[in-house]
Amino acid sequence: MTEVRARAARHKGQMNFEAEIIQALYAYGDDKEPLPETVRILDEMATDFIIETCFSAAKSAECCGRSKLKVDDFKFAIRGDPMLLGRVNELLAMDKHINTARKAFKTDEGREGLERGGRKKKNEGKDGEEKIEDKVEEKDVKVEEKVEEELGDDLDDDLE
């Protein structure tokens, strides 16, 4: 940990989380416009916590012989606070769940331009858009096939 004397001048006059702190204070029942001293002190505390956590994580990575930080380094740095570590694990699990769900619903709709490598797909026009005629024809054929599969012989009986 750094010394208290060294912190005083480190980020003097610089507010990193002013808007977020004001909103959080209001959400927890403070006045809509809290005292500037309150916001400044909470901003310094949050900034100090982040800096110290990053330094601790960097030391952990250095001990393992790495120059890049990993998530596990931050988990190791906050291992002394079980509430914070539990919240971090919960957020990481939720992020993984969201990314998995996003991949399941990922489509190429709305993408403009060409695919990677500058290659066009088989039915694309000069701007990377599918030719409308081909798309409509394919859709009509698929709908007809689906109707035939679902109705089968019942369709022939109704026509007679």
DSSP file (Angstrom, degrees, kcal/mol; ACC not computed):
  #  RESIDUE AA STRUCTURE BP1 BP2  ACC     N-H-->O    O-->H-N    N-H-->O    O-->H-N    TCO  KAPPA ALPHA  PHI   PSI    X-CA   Y-CA   Z-CA
    1    1 A M              0   0    0      0, 0.0     2,-0.1     0, 0.0    51,-0.0   0.000 360.0 360.0 360.0 149.5    0.0    0.0    0.0
    2    2 A T        -     0   0    0      1,-0.1     2,-0.1     2,-0.0    50,-0.0  -0.461 360.0 -97.9 -84.3 160.6    1.1    3.5   -0.6
    3    3 A E     >  -     0   0    0     -2,-0.1     4,-1.1     1,-0.1     3,-0.3  -0.418  24.1-122.2 -77.7 154.1    1.6    6.0    2.1
    4    4 A V  H  > S+     0   0    0      1,-0.2     4,-1.2     2,-0.2     3,-0.4   0.872 111.4  57.4 -62.8 -38.2   -1.0    8.6    3.0
    5    5 A R  H  > S+     0   0    0      1,-0.2     4,-0.6     2,-0.2    -1,-0.2   0.862 104.5  51.9 -62.5 -35.2    1.4   11.5    2.3
    6    6 A A  H  4 S+     0   0    0     -3,-0.3     4,-0.4     1,-0.2     3,-0.2   0.785 104.9  56.8 -73.5 -26.2    1.9   10.3   -1.2
    7    7 A R  H >X S+     0   0    0     -4,-1.1     3,-0.9    -3,-0.4     4,-0.7   0.838  90.2  72.3 -72.9 -33.2   -1.8   10.1   -1.9
    8    8 A A  H 3< S+     0   0    0     -4,-1.2    -1,-0.2     1,-0.3    -2,-0.1   0.855 109.5  28.2 -56.4 -41.3   -2.6   13.7   -1.1
    9    9 A A  T >< S+     0   0    0     -4,-0.6     3,-0.7    -3,-0.2    -1,-0.3   0.459  97.2  92.8 -99.9  -1.6   -0.9   15.2   -4.2
   10   10 A R  T <4 S+     0   0    0     -3,-0.9    -2,-0.1    -4,-0.4    -1,-0.1   0.937 107.9   5.8 -62.7 -49.8   -1.4   12.3   -6.5
   11   11 A H  T >< S+     0   0    0     -4,-0.7     3,-1.1    -3,-0.1     2,-0.3  -0.363  84.2 169.7-131.3  54.9   -4.6   13.4   -8.1
   12   12 A K  T <  S+     0   0    0     -3,-0.7     3,-0.1     1,-0.2    -3,-0.1  -0.509  71.9   0.4 -73.4 128.6   -5.3   16.8   -6.7
   13   13 A G  T 3  S+     0   0    0     -2,-0.3     2,-0.6     1,-0.2    -1,-0.2   0.426 102.0 118.9  78.3  -1.8   -8.1   18.6   -8.3
   14   14 A Q    <   -     0   0    0     -3,-1.1     2,-0.6    26,-0.0    -1,-0.2  -0.870  46.4-164.1-103.7 121.4   -8.8   15.8  -10.7
   15   15 A M        +     0   0    0     -2,-0.6     3,-0.1     1,-0.1    25,-0.1  -0.916  14.3 171.0-108.2 117.5  -12.3   14.2  -10.5
   16   16 A N  S    S+     0   0    0     -2,-0.6    -1,-0.1     1,-0.1     3,-0.1   0.817  79.4  22.9 -93.1 -34.8  -12.6   10.8  -12.1
   17   17 A F  S  > S+     0   0    0     22,-0.1     4,-2.6     1,-0.1     5,-0.2  -0.105  76.8 131.0-126.4  34.5  -16.0    9.6  -11.0
   18   18 A E  H  > S+     0   0    0      1,-0.2     4,-2.3     2,-0.2     5,-0.2   0.929  76.3  43.3 -59.6 -51.4  -17.9   12.8  -10.1
   19   19 A A  H  > S+     0   0    0      1,-0.2     4,-2.1     2,-0.2    -1,-0.2   0.906 115.9  48.6 -63.2 -42.0  -21.1   12.2  -12.1
   20   20 A E  H  > S+     0   0    0      1,-0.2     4,-2.4     2,-0.2    -1,-0.2   0.889 111.7  49.0 -66.4 -39.5  -21.3    8.6  -11.0
   21   21 A I  H  X S+     0   0    0     -4,-2.6     4,-2.8     2,-0.2     5,-0.2   0.903 109.8  51.4 -68.2 -40.6  -20.8    9.4   -7.3
   22   22 A I  H  X S+     0   0    0     -4,-2.3     4,-2.1    -5,-0.2    -2,-0.2   0.923 112.4  46.7 -61.4 -43.5  -23.4   12.2   -7.4
   23   23 A Q  H  X S+     0   0    0     -4,-2.1     4,-2.3     2,-0.2    -2,-0.2   0.903 112.7  49.2 -65.3 -41.4  -25.9    9.7   -8.9
   24   24 A A  H  X S+     0   0    0     -4,-2.4     4,-1.7     2,-0.2    -2,-0.2   0.911 110.5  50.3 -65.8 -41.9  -25.0    7.0   -6.4
   25   25 A L  H  <>S+     0   0    0     -4,-2.8     5,-2.9     1,-0.2    -1,-0.2   0.915 111.8  47.9 -62.1 -42.2  -25.4    9.4   -3.5
   26   26 A Y  H ><5S+     0   0    0     -4,-2.1     3,-1.4     1,-0.2    -1,-0.2   0.888 109.4  53.8 -65.3 -38.3  -28.8   10.5   -4.7
   27   27 A A  H 3<5S+     0   0    0     -4,-2.3    -1,-0.2     1,-0.3    -2,-0.2   0.824 107.7  51.2 -65.2 -30.7  -29.8    6.9   -5.2
   28   28 A Y  T 3<5S-     0   0    0     -4,-1.7    -1,-0.3    -5,-0.1    -2,-0.2   0.271 132.1 -88.9 -92.9  11.7  -28.9    6.2   -1.6
   29   29 A G  T < 5S+     0   0    0     -3,-1.4    -3,-0.2     1,-0.2    -2,-0.1   0.528  81.4 133.1 103.1   5.9  -30.9    9.1   -0.3
   30   30 A D      < -     0   0    0     -5,-2.9    -1,-0.2     1,-0.2    -8,-0.0  -0.250  66.6 -74.3 -79.3 175.9  -28.6   12.1   -0.3
   31   31 A D        -     0   0    0      1,-0.1    -1,-0.2     2,-0.1    -2,-0.0  -0.259  41.6-112.4 -66.3 157.4  -29.5   15.5   -1.7
   32   32 A K  S    S+     0   0    0      1,-0.3    -6,-0.1    -3,-0.1    -1,-0.1   0.845 116.6  35.9 -63.1 -32.2  -29.7   15.9   -5.5
   33   33 A E  S    S-     0   0    0     -7,-0.1    -1,-0.3     0, 0.0    -2,-0.1  -0.834  89.4-163.6-120.0  91.7  -26.7   18.2   -5.3
   34   34 A P        -     0   0    0      0, 0.0   -12,-0.0     0, 0.0    -2,-0.0  -0.179  36.6 -75.8 -71.7 167.4  -24.4   16.8   -2.5
   35   35 A L     >  -     0   0    0      1,-0.1     4,-1.9     2,-0.0     3,-0.3  -0.360  36.8-129.8 -61.5 138.5  -21.7   18.8   -0.9
   36   36 A P  H  > S+     0   0    0      0, 0.0     4,-2.6     0, 0.0     5,-0.2   0.835 108.1  57.6 -60.2 -32.4  -18.6   19.1   -3.2
   37   37 A E  H  > S+     0   0    0      2,-0.2     4,-2.5     1,-0.2     5,-0.2   0.895 105.2  50.5 -65.4 -39.0  -16.3   17.9   -0.3
   38   38 A T  H  > S+     0   0    0     -3,-0.3     4,-2.4     2,-0.2     5,-0.2   0.936 112.7  45.6 -63.0 -46.9  -18.3   14.7    0.0
   39   39 A V  H  X S+     0   0    0     -4,-1.9     4,-2.3     1,-0.2    -2,-0.2   0.906 113.3  50.4 -63.2 -42.2  -18.0   14.0   -3.7
   40   40 A R  H  X S+     0   0    0     -4,-2.6     4,-2.3     2,-0.2    -2,-0.2   0.915 111.9  46.6 -63.8 -43.9  -14.3   14.9   -3.7
   41   41 A I  H  X S+     0   0    0     -4,-2.5     4,-2.5     2,-0.2    -2,-0.2   0.925 114.0  47.1 -66.7 -44.3  -13.5   12.6   -0.8
   42   42 A L  H  X S+     0   0    0     -4,-2.4     4,-2.5    -5,-0.2    -1,-0.2   0.870 111.5  52.5 -64.9 -35.5  -15.5    9.7   -2.2
   43   43 A D  H  X S+     0   0    0     -4,-2.3     4,-2.6    -5,-0.2    -2,-0.2   0.921 110.3  47.5 -65.2 -43.3  -13.8   10.2   -5.6
   44   44 A E  H  X S+     0   0    0     -4,-2.3     4,-2.9     2,-0.2    -2,-0.2   0.911 112.2  50.2 -63.0 -42.1  -10.4   10.1   -4.0
   45   45 A M  H  X S+     0   0    0     -4,-2.5     4,-2.4     2,-0.2    -2,-0.2   0.923 112.7  45.9 -63.5 -43.9  -11.3    7.0   -2.1
   46   46 A A  H  X S+     0   0    0     -4,-2.5     4,-2.3     2,-0.2    -2,-0.2   0.919 114.4  48.1 -65.1 -42.9  -12.6    5.2   -5.2
   47   47 A T  H  X S+     0   0    0     -4,-2.6     4,-2.6     2,-0.2    -2,-0.2   0.921 112.1  49.1 -64.1 -44.0   -9.5    6.3   -7.2
   48   48 A D  H  X S+     0   0    0     -4,-2.9     4,-2.9     2,-0.2     5,-0.2   0.915 110.4  51.2 -61.0 -43.1   -7.1    5.2   -4.5
   49   49 A F  H  X S+     0   0    0     -4,-2.4     4,-2.4    -5,-0.2    -2,-0.2   0.929 112.0  46.4 -60.3 -45.6   -8.9    1.8   -4.2
   50   50 A I  H  X S+     0   0    0     -4,-2.3     4,-2.4     2,-0.2    -2,-0.2   0.925 114.0  47.6 -63.9 -45.0   -8.7    1.2   -8.0
   51   51 A I  H  X S+     0   0    0     -4,-2.6     4,-2.4     1,-0.2    -2,-0.2   0.934 114.0  46.6 -62.7 -46.4   -5.0    2.2   -8.1
   52   52 A E  H  X S+     0   0    0     -4,-2.9     4,-2.3     1,-0.2    -1,-0.2   0.877 112.3  50.5 -65.5 -37.6   -4.0    0.1   -5.1
   53   53 A T  H  X S+     0   0    0     -4,-2.4     4,-2.4    -5,-0.2    -1,-0.2   0.906 111.3  48.8 -65.6 -41.1   -6.0   -2.9   -6.5
   54   54 A C  H  X S+     0   0    0     -4,-2.4     4,-2.3     2,-0.2    -2,-0.2   0.901 111.5  49.4 -65.9 -40.2   -4.2   -2.5   -9.9
   55   55 A F  H  X S+     0   0    0     -4,-2.4     4,-2.2     2,-0.2    -2,-0.2   0.919 111.8  48.6 -63.6 -42.3   -0.8   -2.3   -8.2
   56   56 A S  H  X S+     0   0    0     -4,-2.3     4,-1.9     1,-0.2    -2,-0.2   0.902 112.0  48.6 -64.7 -40.6   -1.5   -5.4   -6.1
   57   57 A A  H  X S+     0   0    0     -4,-2.4     4,-2.2     1,-0.2    -1,-0.2   0.873 109.6  53.1 -66.1 -36.6   -2.7   -7.3   -9.3
   58   58 A A  H  X S+     0   0    0     -4,-2.3     4,-2.3     2,-0.2    -2,-0.2   0.883 107.8  50.9 -66.0 -38.2    0.4   -6.1  -11.1
   59   59 A K  H  X S+     0   0    0     -4,-2.2     4,-2.3     2,-0.2    -1,-0.2   0.900 108.8  51.9 -64.1 -40.1    2.6   -7.5   -8.3
   60   60 A S  H  X S+     0   0    0     -4,-1.9     4,-1.1     1,-0.2    -2,-0.2   0.914 111.5  46.1 -62.1 -43.2    0.7  -10.8   -8.5
   61   61 A A  H  <>S+     0   0    0     -4,-2.2     5,-2.8     1,-0.2     4,-0.3   0.882 110.8  53.4 -66.8 -38.0    1.4  -11.0  -12.2
   62   62 A E  H ><5S+     0   0    0     -4,-2.3     3,-1.2     1,-0.2    -2,-0.2   0.885 104.9  54.2 -65.0 -38.9    5.0  -10.1  -11.7
   63   63 A C  H 3<5S+     0   0    0     -4,-2.3    -1,-0.2     1,-0.3    -2,-0.2   0.816 108.2  50.7 -63.9 -29.8    5.5  -12.9   -9.2
   64   64 A C  T 3<5S-     0   0    0     -4,-1.1    -1,-0.3    -3,-0.2    -2,-0.2   0.457 121.2-109.7 -86.8  -1.2    4.1  -15.3  -11.8
   65   65 A G  T < 5S+     0   0    0     -3,-1.2     2,-0.3    -4,-0.3    -3,-0.2   0.734  76.7 126.5  82.3  23.0    6.6  -14.0  -14.4
   66   66 A R      < -     0   0    0     -5,-2.8    -1,-0.3    -6,-0.1    -2,-0.1  -0.850  47.7-162.2-113.1 150.4    4.0  -12.2  -16.6
   67   67 A S  S    S+     0   0    0     -2,-0.3     2,-0.4    -3,-0.1    -1,-0.1   0.602  75.7  72.0-100.7 -15.8    3.9   -8.6  -17.8
   68   68 A K  S    S-     0   0    0     -7,-0.1     2,-0.2    -6,-0.0    -2,-0.0  -0.791  81.5-124.0-102.2 144.3    0.2   -8.6  -18.6
   69   69 A L        -     0   0    0     -2,-0.4     2,-0.3     3,-0.0   -11,-0.1  -0.585  23.9-165.1 -84.9 146.4   -2.6   -8.7  -16.1
   70   70 A K    >>  -     0   0    0     -2,-0.2     4,-1.1   -13,-0.2     3,-0.7  -0.804  36.5-105.6-121.3 167.1   -5.2  -11.4  -16.0
   71   71 A V  H 3> S+     0   0    0     -2,-0.3     4,-2.2     1,-0.3     3,-0.4   0.876 119.5  60.8 -59.9 -37.7   -8.6  -11.6  -14.3
   72   72 A D  H 3> S+     0   0    0      1,-0.2     4,-2.4     2,-0.2    -1,-0.3   0.820  97.4  59.0 -61.6 -30.4   -7.1  -14.0  -11.8
   73   73 A D  H <> S+     0   0    0     -3,-0.7     4,-1.8     2,-0.2    -1,-0.2   0.899 107.6  45.7 -64.7 -39.7   -4.6  -11.4  -10.7
   74   74 A F  H  X S+     0   0    0     -4,-1.1     4,-1.7    -3,-0.4    -2,-0.2   0.885 110.9  52.7 -70.4 -38.0   -7.4   -9.1   -9.7
   75   75 A K  H  < S+     0   0    0     -4,-2.2    -2,-0.2     1,-0.2    -1,-0.2   0.909 110.3  48.7 -61.4 -40.1   -9.2  -12.0   -8.0
   76   76 A F  H >< S+     0   0    0     -4,-2.4     3,-1.0     1,-0.2    -1,-0.2   0.879 108.3  54.5 -65.9 -37.1   -6.0  -12.7   -6.0
   77   77 A A  H 3< S+     0   0    0     -4,-1.8     3,-0.3     1,-0.2    -1,-0.2   0.826 115.4  37.7 -67.7 -31.3   -5.6   -9.0   -5.2
   78   78 A I  T >< S+     0   0    0     -4,-1.7     3,-1.9     1,-0.2     7,-0.3   0.195  79.8 113.9-105.3  16.8   -9.1   -8.8   -3.6
   79   79 A R  T <   +     0   0    0     -3,-1.0    -1,-0.2     1,-0.3    -2,-0.1   0.718  68.2  66.0 -61.8 -21.0   -9.1  -12.3   -2.0
   80   80 A G  T 3  S+     0   0    0     -3,-0.3    -1,-0.3    -4,-0.2    -2,-0.1   0.650  93.6  62.7 -76.4 -15.0   -9.2  -10.7    1.5
   81   81 A D    <>  -     0   0    0     -3,-1.9     4,-2.6     1,-0.2     5,-0.2  -0.853  64.1-174.3-113.2  95.5  -12.7   -9.3    0.9
   82   82 A P  H  > S+     0   0    0      0, 0.0     4,-2.2     0, 0.0     5,-0.2   0.816  83.4  53.9 -62.6 -31.7  -15.1  -12.2    0.4
   83   83 A M  H  > S+     0   0    0      2,-0.2     4,-2.1     1,-0.2     5,-0.1   0.937 112.6  43.0 -66.2 -46.0  -18.0   -9.9   -0.4
   84   84 A L  H  > S+     0   0    0      2,-0.2     4,-2.4     1,-0.2     5,-0.2   0.907 114.5  50.2 -67.0 -42.1  -16.2   -8.1   -3.1
   85   85 A L  H  X S+     0   0    0     -4,-2.6     4,-2.5    -7,-0.3    -1,-0.2   0.900 110.3  50.6 -63.8 -40.5  -14.7  -11.3   -4.5
   86   86 A G  H  X S+     0   0    0     -4,-2.2     4,-2.2    -5,-0.2    -1,-0.2   0.901 110.8  48.9 -63.0 -41.0  -18.1  -12.9   -4.5
   87   87 A R  H  X S+     0   0    0     -4,-2.1     4,-2.5     2,-0.2    -2,-0.2   0.897 110.8  50.3 -66.1 -40.2  -19.6   -9.9   -6.4
   88   88 A V  H  X S+     0   0    0     -4,-2.4     4,-2.4     2,-0.2    -2,-0.2   0.929 111.5  48.1 -63.0 -45.2  -16.7  -10.0   -8.9
   89   89 A N  H  X S+     0   0    0     -4,-2.5     4,-2.2     1,-0.2    -2,-0.2   0.894 111.4  51.1 -61.8 -39.2  -17.3  -13.8   -9.5
   90   90 A E  H  X S+     0   0    0     -4,-2.2     4,-2.2     2,-0.2    -2,-0.2   0.919 111.4  46.9 -64.0 -44.0  -21.0  -13.1   -9.9
   91   91 A L  H  X S+     0   0    0     -4,-2.5     4,-2.3     2,-0.2    -2,-0.2   0.870 111.6  51.0 -67.0 -37.0  -20.4  -10.4  -12.5
   92   92 A L  H  X S+     0   0    0     -4,-2.4     4,-2.1     2,-0.2    -1,-0.2   0.900 110.8  48.7 -67.2 -39.7  -17.9  -12.5  -14.4
   93   93 A A  H  X S+     0   0    0     -4,-2.2     4,-2.3     2,-0.2    -2,-0.2   0.905 111.8  49.3 -65.3 -40.8  -20.4  -15.4  -14.5
   94   94 A M  H  X S+     0   0    0     -4,-2.2     4,-2.6     2,-0.2    -2,-0.2   0.892 109.6  51.9 -65.2 -39.3  -23.1  -13.1  -15.7
   95   95 A D  H  X S+     0   0    0     -4,-2.3     4,-2.4     2,-0.2    -1,-0.2   0.908 110.3  48.5 -62.7 -41.6  -20.8  -11.7  -18.4
   96   96 A K  H  X S+     0   0    0     -4,-2.1     4,-2.1     2,-0.2    -2,-0.2   0.906 111.9  49.7 -64.1 -41.4  -20.1  -15.2  -19.6
   97   97 A H  H  X S+     0   0    0     -4,-2.3     4,-2.3     2,-0.2    -2,-0.2   0.910 111.5  48.4 -63.7 -43.4  -23.8  -16.0  -19.7
   98   98 A I  H  X S+     0   0    0     -4,-2.6     4,-2.6     2,-0.2    -2,-0.2   0.915 111.1  49.8 -64.8 -43.4  -24.6  -12.9  -21.6
   99   99 A N  H  X S+     0   0    0     -4,-2.4     4,-2.0     2,-0.2    -1,-0.2   0.885 110.8  50.1 -63.9 -37.9  -21.9  -13.5  -24.2
  100  100 A T  H  X S+     0   0    0     -4,-2.1     4,-1.6     2,-0.2    -2,-0.2   0.922 112.9  46.2 -64.6 -44.0  -23.1  -17.1  -24.6
  101  101 A A  H  X S+     0   0    0     -4,-2.3     4,-1.3     1,-0.2    -2,-0.2   0.879 110.7  53.3 -65.8 -37.7  -26.7  -15.9  -25.2
  102  102 A R  H  < S+     0   0    0     -4,-2.6     4,-0.4     1,-0.2    -1,-0.2   0.889 107.3  51.3 -64.8 -39.3  -25.5  -13.2  -27.6
  103  103 A K  H >< S+     0   0    0     -4,-2.0     3,-0.6     1,-0.2    -1,-0.2   0.853 105.6  56.6 -65.6 -34.1  -23.6  -15.8  -29.7
  104  104 A A  H 3< S+     0   0    0     -4,-1.6    -1,-0.2     1,-0.2    -2,-0.2   0.837 115.9  35.5 -66.7 -32.2  -26.8  -17.9  -29.9
  105  105 A F  T 3< S+     0   0    0     -4,-1.3     2,-0.3    -3,-0.2    -1,-0.2   0.315  86.2 129.2-103.7   7.5  -28.7  -15.0  -31.4
  106  106 A K    <   +     0   0    0     -3,-0.6     2,-0.3    -4,-0.4    -3,-0.1  -0.468  30.6 167.7 -69.3 127.0  -25.9  -13.5  -33.4
  107  107 A T        -     0   0    0     -2,-0.3    -2,-0.1     2,-0.2    -3,-0.0  -0.834  45.4-121.2-130.1 170.8  -27.0  -13.0  -37.0
  108  108 A D    >   +     0   0    0     -2,-0.3     3,-1.5     2,-0.1     2,-0.1   0.279  68.5 128.1 -95.9  10.3  -25.5  -11.1  -40.0
  109  109 A E  T 3  S+     0   0    0      1,-0.2    -2,-0.2     3,-0.0     3,-0.1  -0.412  71.1  21.0 -67.1 140.8  -28.6   -8.9  -40.3
  110  110 A G  T 3  S+     0   0    0      1,-0.3     2,-0.3    -2,-0.1    -1,-0.2   0.367  87.0 135.0  85.3  -6.7  -27.9   -5.3  -40.4
  111  111 A R    <   -     0   0    0     -3,-1.5     2,-0.3     2,-0.0    -1,-0.3  -0.593  40.4-155.7 -76.5 134.7  -24.3   -5.7  -41.4
  112  112 A E        +     0   0    0     -2,-0.3    16,-0.1    -3,-0.1     2,-0.1  -0.802  49.2  17.5-109.5 153.7  -23.3   -3.4  -44.2
  113  113 A G  S    S-     0   0    0     14,-0.6     2,-0.1    -2,-0.3    14,-0.1  -0.351  97.7 -35.4  87.2-168.2  -20.6   -3.8  -46.7
  114  114 A L        -     0   0    0      1,-0.1     6,-0.1    -2,-0.1     3,-0.1  -0.429  61.4-100.4 -90.9 163.2  -18.7   -6.9  -47.7
  115  115 A E    >   -     0   0    0      4,-1.0     3,-1.6     1,-0.2     4,-0.2  -0.179  63.1 -62.7 -69.6 172.7  -17.6   -9.8  -45.6
  116  116 A R  G >  S+     0   0    0      1,-0.2     3,-0.8     2,-0.2    -1,-0.2  -0.244 124.6  30.6 -56.4 145.9  -14.1  -10.1  -44.3
  117  117 A G  G 3  S-     0   0    0      1,-0.2    -1,-0.2    -3,-0.1     3,-0.1   0.433 119.2 -90.2  84.6  -1.3  -11.5  -10.3  -47.0
  118  118 A G  G <  S+     0   0    0     -3,-1.6     2,-0.3     1,-0.3    -1,-0.2   0.615  83.4 141.7  75.7  11.3  -13.5   -8.3  -49.5
  119  119 A R    <   -     0   0    0     -3,-0.8    -4,-1.0    -4,-0.2     2,-0.3  -0.646  45.0-134.4 -89.4 144.3  -15.2  -11.3  -50.9
  120  120 A K        -     0   0    0     -2,-0.3     2,-0.1    -6,-0.1    -6,-0.1  -0.661  20.4-115.0 -91.7 151.2  -18.9  -11.2  -51.9
  121  121 A K    >   -     0   0    0     -2,-0.3     3,-1.4     4,-0.1    -1,-0.1  -0.316  39.4 -95.7 -74.2 170.2  -21.3  -13.9  -51.0
  122  122 A K  T 3  S+     0   0    0      1,-0.3    -1,-0.1    -2,-0.1    -2,-0.1   0.872 121.1  33.6 -58.0 -43.6  -22.8  -15.9  -53.8
  123  123 A N  T 3  S+     0   0    0      5,-0.1     8,-2.8    11,-0.0     2,-0.3   0.019  91.7 121.7-106.3  27.6  -26.0  -13.9  -54.1
  124  124 A E  B <   -A  130   0A   0     -3,-1.4     6,-0.3     6,-0.3    -4,-0.1  -0.669  51.2-139.5 -95.4 147.1  -24.7  -10.4  -53.3
  125  125 A G    >   -     0   0    0      4,-4.5     3,-1.3    -2,-0.3    -4,-0.1  -0.029  46.7 -75.8 -82.8-165.2  -24.9   -7.4  -55.5
  126  126 A K  T 3  S+     0   0    0      1,-0.3    -2,-0.0     2,-0.1    -1,-0.0   0.742 130.5  50.8 -72.8 -21.1  -22.1   -4.8  -55.9
  127  127 A D  T 3  S-     0   0    0      2,-0.2   -14,-0.6   -14,-0.1    -1,-0.3   0.285 122.7 -98.9 -97.0  11.1  -22.7   -3.2  -52.5
  128  128 A G  S <  S+     0   0    0     -3,-1.3     2,-0.3     1,-0.3    -2,-0.1   0.528  84.6 128.6  86.6   5.4  -22.7   -6.4  -50.5
  129  129 A E        -     0   0    0      1,-0.1    -4,-4.5   -17,-0.0    -1,-0.3  -0.713  64.6-107.7 -95.6 147.1  -26.5   -6.7  -50.4
  130  130 A E  B     -A  124   0A   0     -2,-0.3     2,-0.3    -6,-0.3    -6,-0.3  -0.400  39.7-100.9 -69.0 147.0  -28.3   -9.8  -51.5
  131  131 A K     >  -     0   0    0     -8,-2.8     4,-1.9     1,-0.2     5,-0.2  -0.546  28.2-141.2 -69.0 129.7  -30.1   -9.6  -54.8
  132  132 A I  H  > S+     0   0    0     -2,-0.3     4,-2.6     1,-0.2     5,-0.2   0.882  96.4  54.8 -63.8 -41.1  -33.8   -9.1  -54.0
  133  133 A E  H  > S+     0   0    0      1,-0.2     4,-2.5     2,-0.2    -1,-0.2   0.938 109.5  46.7 -60.5 -46.5  -35.1  -11.3  -56.7
  134  134 A D  H  > S+     0   0    0      1,-0.2     4,-2.4     2,-0.2    -1,-0.2   0.894 112.6  50.6 -61.6 -40.3  -33.1  -14.3  -55.6
  135  135 A K  H  X S+     0   0    0     -4,-1.9     4,-2.0     2,-0.2    -1,-0.2   0.913 111.7  46.5 -65.7 -43.7  -34.1  -13.8  -51.9
  136  136 A V  H  X S+     0   0    0     -4,-2.6     4,-2.4     2,-0.2    -2,-0.2   0.914 112.8  49.7 -66.0 -43.2  -37.8  -13.6  -52.7
  137  137 A E  H  X S+     0   0    0     -4,-2.5     4,-2.3    -5,-0.2    -2,-0.2   0.924 111.0  49.1 -62.4 -44.7  -37.7  -16.7  -55.0
  138  138 A E  H  X S+     0   0    0     -4,-2.4     4,-2.3     1,-0.2    -1,-0.2   0.899 111.3  50.2 -61.4 -40.5  -35.8  -18.7  -52.3
  139  139 A K  H  X S+     0   0    0     -4,-2.0     4,-2.4     2,-0.2    -1,-0.2   0.914 109.8  50.0 -65.3 -43.1  -38.4  -17.6  -49.7
  140  140 A D  H  X S+     0   0    0     -4,-2.4     4,-2.4     1,-0.2    -2,-0.2   0.914 111.5  48.6 -61.7 -43.0  -41.3  -18.6  -51.9
  141  141 A V  H  X S+     0   0    0     -4,-2.3     4,-2.4     1,-0.2    -1,-0.2   0.912 111.8  49.3 -64.0 -42.6  -39.9  -22.0  -52.6
  142  142 A K  H  X S+     0   0    0     -4,-2.3     4,-2.3     1,-0.2    -1,-0.2   0.897 111.1  49.5 -64.4 -40.1  -39.1  -22.6  -48.9
  143  143 A V  H  X S+     0   0    0     -4,-2.4     4,-2.5     2,-0.2    -1,-0.2   0.921 111.3  49.1 -65.3 -43.5  -42.7  -21.6  -47.9
  144  144 A E  H  X S+     0   0    0     -4,-2.4     4,-2.4     1,-0.2    -2,-0.2   0.922 112.1  48.4 -61.2 -44.4  -44.2  -23.9  -50.5
  145  145 A E  H  X S+     0   0    0     -4,-2.4     4,-2.3     1,-0.2    -1,-0.2   0.901 111.8  49.9 -62.4 -41.4  -42.0  -26.8  -49.3
  146  146 A K  H  X S+     0   0    0     -4,-2.3     4,-2.4     2,-0.2    -1,-0.2   0.912 110.9  48.6 -65.4 -42.6  -42.9  -26.2  -45.7
  147  147 A V  H  X S+     0   0    0     -4,-2.5     4,-2.8     1,-0.2     5,-0.4   0.914 111.4  50.3 -63.8 -42.8  -46.7  -26.1  -46.5
  148  148 A E  H  X S+     0   0    0     -4,-2.4     4,-2.4     1,-0.2    -1,-0.2   0.902 111.2  48.9 -62.0 -41.1  -46.5  -29.3  -48.5
  149  149 A E  H  < S+     0   0    0     -4,-2.3    -2,-0.2     2,-0.2    -1,-0.2   0.925 115.5  43.4 -64.4 -44.1  -44.6  -31.1  -45.6
  150  150 A E  H  < S+     0   0    0     -4,-2.4    -2,-0.2    -5,-0.2    -1,-0.2   0.909 125.5  31.2 -70.5 -42.2  -47.1  -29.9  -43.0
  151  151 A L  H >< S+     0   0    0     -4,-2.8     3,-1.9    -5,-0.2    -3,-0.2   0.835  82.5 166.3 -88.7 -33.5  -50.3  -30.6  -45.0
  152  152 A G  T >X S-     0   0    0     -4,-2.4     3,-0.8    -5,-0.4     4,-0.5  -0.324  72.1  -4.0  59.8-127.1  -49.1  -33.5  -47.0
  153  153 A D  H 3> S+     0   0    0      1,-0.2     4,-1.8     2,-0.2    -1,-0.3   0.677 121.4  77.2 -74.7 -18.6  -51.9  -35.4  -48.7
  154  154 A D  H <> S+     0   0    0     -3,-1.9     4,-1.7     1,-0.2    -1,-0.2   0.846  90.3  56.3 -61.2 -32.7  -54.6  -33.2  -47.1
  155  155 A L  H <> S+     0   0    0     -3,-0.8     4,-1.3     1,-0.2    -1,-0.2   0.899 106.5  48.8 -66.1 -41.0  -53.8  -30.4  -49.6
  156  156 A D  H  X S+     0   0    0     -4,-0.5     4,-0.9    -3,-0.2    -1,-0.2   0.871 109.3  52.8 -66.7 -37.5  -54.5  -32.7  -52.6
  157  157 A D  H  < S+     0   0    0     -4,-1.8     3,-0.3     1,-0.2    -1,-0.2   0.873 107.8  51.4 -66.0 -37.7  -57.8  -33.9  -51.1
  158  158 A D  H  < S+     0   0    0     -4,-1.7    -1,-0.2     1,-0.2    -2,-0.2   0.821 104.3  57.2 -71.3 -29.9  -59.0  -30.3  -50.6
  159  159 A L  H  <        0   0    0     -4,-1.3    -1,-0.2     1,-0.2    -2,-0.2   0.784 360.0 360.0 -71.7 -27.3  -58.3  -29.3  -54.2
  160  160 A E     <        0   0    0     -4,-0.9    -1,-0.2    -3,-0.3    -2,-0.1   0.448 360.0 360.0 -75.7 360.0  -60.5  -32.0  -55.7
